[in-house]
Amino acid sequence: MGTMKQLALDIGLSTGPSLVNFCAGPNLAALRHLELWVGAKASAGAANRSPVPTYFWGLSGSGKTHLLKASREALREQGARVGWLDAAMHDAPEFDESWAAVLLDDVHLYTAAQQHTAFNWFVNAQTHLRPVLAAGEMAPVELKLRDDLRTRLGWGHVFYLHPLSEPERRAVLRQAADDRGVFLSDDVMDYILTRFSRDLGSLMELLQLLDGYALQTQRTITIPLIKSMMDNN
């Protein structure tokens, strides 16, 4: 009985987004850029990162948020604080000079107030030579944002994130299942990849739900199990 309990506890400890568990596929250049960026520290103790902004764009599920959250986590592990703004945040703090960087996610969804905050943070970041990492679904020139913010988002490094191909998504799902000690047969993989969202984040959530449901019902993950879980949710 102890092992079942332990397994149930382990489910809650799934690892968050990191640069290590980002499946780069065709987006290796973007990953390498961030690895260098996150690793750039001066011996003087202050971060020696280039203050030139970086903007990632691509369809939903291409890994933009993963990269931003992974960068935030990597900086936190170094003891750095960052400013974070996404479309769900409506009470953003004032810019803080102690931030090592400013991270702006889902900029294409920003309200007028969020755009005002993002612009203010951007100007302050430039004044204090702090880098900005931002992400949105469109190329900078296509963003329906105020001009002064849009032009700033596009003046530094811009990376288009290509969605992963089916074999690449399959490899990521297989790896994530192996990491959890979950066996997925080929037909279960086919079923998941053809019927569920192409978005990797959603696939990872689905895997977590399946893992939990299989433990609860003490059954292996099969197509009938997936159907039964969907019917019960």
C-alpha positions as CSV (number, residue, x, y, z in Angstrom):
1,M,0.0,0.0,0.0
2,G,2.9,2.3,0.8
3,T,4.1,2.2,-2.8
4,M,0.7,3.2,-4.2
5,K,0.7,6.2,-1.9
6,Q,4.3,7.1,-2.9
7,L,3.3,6.9,-6.6
8,A,0.3,9.1,-6.0
9,L,2.6,11.7,-4.3
10,D,5.1,11.5,-7.2
11,I,2.4,12.5,-9.7
12,G,2.2,15.9,-8.1
13,L,5.9,16.4,-8.5
14,S,6.0,16.5,-12.3
15,T,8.8,18.8,-13.5
16,G,7.9,22.2,-14.7
17,P,9.2,23.8,-18.0
18,S,13.0,23.8,-18.2
19,L,15.5,24.4,-21.0
20,V,16.6,20.8,-20.6
21,N,13.2,19.3,-21.2
22,F,12.3,21.6,-24.1
23,C,12.1,19.5,-27.2
24,A,13.8,21.8,-29.7
25,G,13.1,19.9,-33.0
26,P,13.4,22.6,-35.7
27,N,13.8,25.3,-33.0
28,L,17.4,24.6,-32.0
29,A,18.6,28.1,-32.7
30,A,16.1,29.7,-30.3
31,L,17.0,27.2,-27.6
32,R,20.8,27.7,-28.0
33,H,20.2,31.5,-27.9
34,L,18.4,31.2,-24.5
35,E,21.0,28.7,-23.1
36,L,23.8,31.2,-23.8
37,W,21.6,34.1,-22.5
38,V,20.7,32.3,-19.2
39,G,24.3,31.2,-18.7
40,A,25.9,34.6,-19.3
41,K,27.0,35.8,-15.9
42,A,29.8,38.1,-15.1
43,S,32.3,37.1,-12.5
44,A,31.6,40.4,-10.8
45,G,28.3,38.9,-9.7
46,A,26.1,41.2,-11.7
47,A,24.4,39.6,-14.7
48,N,26.4,40.3,-17.8
49,R,23.5,39.6,-20.3
50,S,23.1,41.6,-23.4
51,P,20.3,44.1,-22.9
52,V,19.1,43.5,-26.5
53,P,15.5,42.2,-26.3
54,T,14.5,38.7,-27.6
55,Y,11.0,38.0,-29.1
56,F,9.6,34.5,-29.9
57,W,6.6,34.1,-32.1
58,G,4.6,31.1,-33.5
59,L,1.4,29.3,-33.2
60,S,-0.2,28.2,-29.9
61,G,1.7,25.1,-28.7
62,S,5.0,25.9,-30.4
63,G,6.7,26.3,-27.0
64,K,6.9,30.0,-26.5
65,T,5.5,30.0,-22.9
66,H,7.7,27.0,-22.1
67,L,10.8,28.9,-23.1
68,L,9.8,32.0,-21.1
69,K,8.9,30.0,-18.0
70,A,12.1,27.9,-18.3
71,S,14.2,31.1,-18.5
72,R,12.3,32.5,-15.5
73,E,13.1,29.3,-13.5
74,A,16.7,29.3,-14.6
75,L,17.2,32.9,-13.4
76,R,15.4,32.2,-10.1
77,E,17.8,29.2,-9.5
78,Q,20.6,31.8,-9.9
79,G,19.0,33.9,-7.2
80,A,17.8,36.5,-9.7
81,R,14.4,38.2,-9.6
82,V,12.4,39.0,-12.8
83,G,9.4,41.0,-13.8
84,W,6.7,38.7,-15.3
85,L,3.6,39.8,-17.2
86,D,1.1,37.6,-19.1
87,A,-2.4,38.2,-20.4
88,A,-4.0,36.8,-17.3
89,M,-2.4,39.3,-15.0
90,H,-4.4,42.5,-14.3
91,D,-2.5,43.9,-11.3
92,A,1.0,44.2,-12.5
93,P,3.6,45.7,-10.1
94,E,5.7,48.7,-10.8
95,F,9.0,48.1,-12.6
96,D,11.6,47.1,-10.0
97,E,15.3,48.0,-10.5
98,S,16.3,44.8,-8.7
99,W,14.9,42.7,-11.6
100,A,17.5,40.9,-13.7
101,A,15.1,40.8,-16.7
102,V,11.6,41.5,-17.9
103,L,9.5,38.6,-19.3
104,L,6.3,39.4,-21.3
105,D,4.2,36.4,-22.4
106,D,1.2,36.3,-24.8
107,V,1.7,39.9,-25.8
108,H,-0.8,39.6,-28.7
109,L,-3.6,39.3,-26.0
110,Y,-2.6,42.4,-23.9
111,T,-5.3,44.9,-23.0
112,A,-4.6,48.6,-23.3
113,A,-3.6,48.7,-19.5
114,Q,-1.3,45.7,-20.0
115,Q,0.3,47.3,-23.0
116,H,0.9,50.4,-20.9
117,T,2.6,48.3,-18.2
118,A,4.6,46.4,-20.8
119,F,5.8,49.7,-22.5
120,N,6.7,51.2,-19.1
121,W,8.7,48.1,-18.1
122,F,10.4,48.0,-21.5
123,V,11.5,51.6,-21.3
124,N,12.8,51.1,-17.7
125,A,14.5,47.9,-18.7
126,Q,16.3,49.7,-21.5
127,T,17.3,52.6,-19.1
128,H,18.8,50.0,-16.6
129,L,20.3,47.8,-19.4
130,R,18.0,44.9,-18.5
131,P,17.1,42.4,-21.2
132,V,13.4,41.8,-22.2
133,L,12.2,38.3,-23.3
134,A,8.8,38.4,-24.9
135,A,6.5,36.0,-26.8
136,G,3.4,36.3,-29.0
137,E,1.5,34.5,-31.7
138,M,2.4,36.9,-34.6
139,A,5.5,38.5,-36.0
140,P,6.2,41.9,-34.4
141,V,5.0,43.8,-37.4
142,E,1.6,42.0,-37.3
143,L,0.9,42.6,-33.6
144,K,-2.2,44.7,-33.0
145,L,-0.5,46.7,-30.3
146,R,0.4,50.3,-29.7
147,D,3.2,51.4,-32.1
148,D,5.8,52.2,-29.5
149,L,5.5,48.7,-27.9
150,R,5.3,46.9,-31.2
151,T,8.5,48.5,-32.6
152,R,10.4,47.7,-29.4
153,L,9.3,44.1,-29.5
154,G,10.8,43.7,-33.0
155,W,14.1,45.5,-32.7
156,G,16.2,42.8,-31.1
157,H,16.5,39.1,-31.7
158,V,13.4,37.6,-33.3
159,F,12.8,33.9,-33.5
160,Y,10.0,32.1,-35.2
161,L,9.1,28.8,-33.4
162,H,8.0,26.1,-35.8
163,P,5.4,23.7,-34.5
164,L,6.8,20.1,-33.9
165,S,6.1,17.5,-36.5
166,E,4.1,14.4,-35.6
167,P,7.2,12.2,-35.1
168,E,8.7,14.9,-32.9
169,R,5.5,15.2,-30.7
170,R,5.5,11.4,-30.5
171,A,9.1,11.4,-29.3
172,V,8.3,14.0,-26.6
173,L,5.2,12.1,-25.4
174,R,7.2,8.9,-25.3
175,Q,10.0,10.5,-23.3
176,A,7.6,12.2,-20.9
177,A,5.8,8.9,-20.3
178,D,9.1,7.0,-19.7
179,D,10.1,9.7,-17.2
180,R,6.9,9.0,-15.3
181,G,7.3,5.2,-15.6
182,V,4.2,5.0,-17.7
183,F,3.9,2.5,-20.5
184,L,2.1,3.7,-23.6
185,S,1.6,1.1,-26.3
186,D,1.9,2.2,-30.0
187,D,-1.9,2.1,-30.5
188,V,-2.5,4.3,-27.4
189,M,0.1,6.8,-28.7
190,D,-1.6,6.8,-32.1
191,Y,-5.0,7.4,-30.4
192,I,-3.7,10.3,-28.3
193,L,-1.8,12.0,-31.1
194,T,-4.7,11.8,-33.6
195,R,-7.6,12.7,-31.2
196,F,-6.1,15.3,-28.9
197,S,-4.6,18.8,-29.2
198,R,-1.4,19.2,-31.2
199,D,-0.3,21.5,-28.4
200,L,2.5,19.9,-26.3
201,G,1.4,21.5,-23.1
202,S,-2.1,19.9,-23.5
203,L,-0.5,16.6,-24.3
204,M,1.6,16.8,-21.1
205,E,-1.5,17.7,-19.0
206,L,-3.4,14.7,-20.6
207,L,-0.5,12.4,-19.7
208,Q,-0.6,13.6,-16.1
209,L,-4.4,13.0,-15.9
210,L,-4.1,9.5,-17.5
211,D,-1.3,8.6,-15.1
212,G,-3.4,9.7,-12.1
213,Y,-6.5,8.0,-13.4
214,A,-4.6,4.7,-14.1
215,L,-3.2,4.7,-10.6
216,Q,-6.7,5.5,-9.1
217,T,-8.4,2.7,-11.0
218,Q,-5.3,0.5,-10.8
219,R,-5.5,-0.2,-14.6
220,T,-2.9,0.2,-17.3
221,I,-3.4,2.9,-19.8
222,T,-5.5,1.6,-22.7
223,I,-7.8,3.2,-25.3
224,P,-10.9,2.1,-23.3
225,L,-9.4,3.6,-20.2
226,I,-8.9,6.9,-22.0
227,K,-12.5,6.8,-23.3
228,S,-13.8,6.0,-19.8
229,M,-11.7,8.9,-18.3
230,M,-13.1,11.3,-20.8
231,D,-16.7,10.2,-20.1
232,N,-16.2,10.6,-16.4
233,N,-14.7,14.1,-16.6
